[in-house]
């Protein structure tokens, strides 16, 4: 369940960060970097949410 939580939250935040960067006018590489940052933050947030609410 922990891995699923991390996967879902990381995917959603990665997509959202990339989409927002696109809407703000970033080029491809900028959107790629923001998407990666969202994914990294999503890994931590998914882990934290699982530990806090699902254990």
C-alpha positions, 0 to 999 in steps of 0.5 A, a space after each residue: 500500500 505504501 508503494 501505491 500511495 507514493 506512485 499515485 501522489 507522485 504521478 499526480 503532482 508530476 503531471 500537475 507541475 508539468 501542466 502548470 509550467 506549460 500554462 505559465 509559458 515554460 519551454 519543454 525543458 523548463 516543464 520537464 524540470 518542474 515535472 521532475 520536481 513535482 515527482 520528487 516532492 510527490 514521493 515524499 508527500 505520498 510517503 508522509 500521507 501514508 505514514 500519517 493516515 493509512 498506518 
